Amino acid sequence: MYLVPSPIKTKKWRAMFSDGKHTDFGAKVNGKPMDDYTITKDKDQRDRYLQRHKKNESWSDPRSAGALSRWILWGDHTSIQANISDYKRRFAGKL
């Protein structure tokens, strides 16, 4: 899995998978990326996002937009690269 900028104007990223499939995720409004933990580095904001989304998202499906957002944009690190590495380890064998 690797990321490229999404061609969809309301999404930040496109995750490209080895089977040629992809998932677009991360929100943009009026062409501007919405905040996420890798941008703001605000742990309280991260905690509020996780609380708000935990019951409606499929965080265990590695190809879902919810899981990609959760583990890459709102992961444990403020570095998107560190979160991508964690995501790949978390879902090894499922990608």
DRENNU-384055 format. One line per 8 residues: number of its first residue (from 1); for each residue x, y, z of C-alpha. Coordinates in steps of 0.2 Angstrom, whole numbers, plus 5000, padded with zeros to 4 digits. Layout:
residues N
NUM = X,Y,Z  ...
//
This chain:
residues 95
1 = 5000,5000,5000  5006,5017,4996  4998,5035,4996  4996,5047,4982  4986,5063,4982  4967,5060,4978  4961,5066,4961  4944,5068,4970
9 = 4942,5086,4975  4934,5082,4992  4947,5069,4997  4965,5071,5003  4973,5054,4999  4971,5039,4988  4978,5023,4995  4984,5011,4981
17 = 4984,4993,4985  4994,4979,4977  4979,4972,4968  4976,4988,4959  4962,4994,4969  4961,5010,4979  4952,5019,4992  4951,5038,4994
25 = 4950,5046,5011  4953,5061,5022  4942,5076,5019  4944,5092,5010  4932,5107,5011  4932,5120,4997  4949,5112,4991  4957,5114,5008
33 = 4962,5099,5018  4953,5098,5035  4963,5096,5050  4970,5079,5056  4983,5074,5069  4997,5075,5057  4993,5093,5053  4988,5100,5070
41 = 4998,5089,5082  4984,5092,5094  4981,5077,5105  4965,5083,5113  4958,5085,5095  4964,5068,5091  4955,5061,5106  4939,5070,5102
49 = 4940,5063,5084  4943,5045,5090  4928,5046,5102  4917,5054,5089  4920,5041,5076  4923,5025,5085  4906,5018,5085  4902,5022,5066
57 = 4918,5017,5058  4926,5000,5052  4943,5002,5059  4947,4984,5057  4944,4984,5038  4961,4990,5031  4954,4995,5015  4940,5006,5022
65 = 4941,5025,5022  4938,5025,5041  4952,5013,5045  4964,5023,5033  4959,5039,5042  4960,5032,5059  4977,5024,5058  4986,5036,5046
73 = 4979,5053,5048  4974,5051,5067  4987,5037,5072  4998,5037,5087  5011,5048,5078  5011,5066,5071  5021,5059,5057  5011,5053,5042
81 = 5026,5041,5038  5027,5034,5055  5008,5031,5055  5009,5022,5038  5023,5011,5044  5012,5007,5059  4997,5004,5048  5007,4992,5037
89 = 5012,4982,5053  4995,4982,5060  4987,4975,5044  5002,4964,5038  4994,4950,5028  4978,4958,5025  4983,4971,5012
//
